Amino acid sequence: MSRSEVLGIVGAGSFGTALAQLVANAGRKVLIWSQTKTVVEEINSAHTNRHSPEGVQLPDGVLASWG
């Protein structure tokens, strides 16, 4: 059985962001889906999310998409 290279998470709120950080810290790449373009831009450019506690930096393995 092989694992997918990227884990997808639907929702970029506090829970989805925390889950993405946990999975990325374990070595997996993560793609978060959000319905808000500004949140996606923040995650992809600054590696932060306004739904996370201030000062929390997301790992480089976390990217976001919207649509």
N, C-alpha and C positions, 0 to 999 in steps of 0.2 A: 504494500500500500504506500503510495507516495502522497506527500502533502503539497498543497498549493503553495506557490512562492509568496503570494500576497493574501492577507486576510482582510476581508471587507467588513466594515462596520457601518450600519445605517444609523445615523444620528450623531451630531457633533455637539450634543449637550454635555453636561458635566460627567454623566455616566459613560457615554460613548468615548469621550476624550480620555477619561481615566483608564478605560479598558484598552484603548489604543496605546496608551503609554505603557501599560503593563505588558502587553503583547510585544511591542517594539523593544522593550528592555530585555525580553527573553530571546531576542534575535530574529524575530519575524518582521517582514515589511507589512505595513498597514495602510489601507486606503479608507478614509472616513468619508461618508457621503453626508452632505448637508444640504438643506434647502435654502441656505442663506449664502449668497456670493461673498459678502464681506467677511464672514467667518472662514470660508475656504481660503480667501486671499490672505487672511491673518495667519492661518495655520501653515500655508505654503511659503509665506515670505518671512515671517518672524518666528515660526515654530512655537507660537503661543495661541491660546484660545481664551476669549473673554469669559467663557463659561467655567474656566478652571480657576483655582485660587491664584492670586497675583504672584508672579515670580516663577510659576511652574513653566519649565522649558520642555517642549516635546522633542523626543529623539528625532534624528534625521530620517529614520525609517518610517516616519508618519507623514503621509501626504493626504490631501483632501480634494474632493470633487463635488460638484453641485449640478443640479439640473432639474 
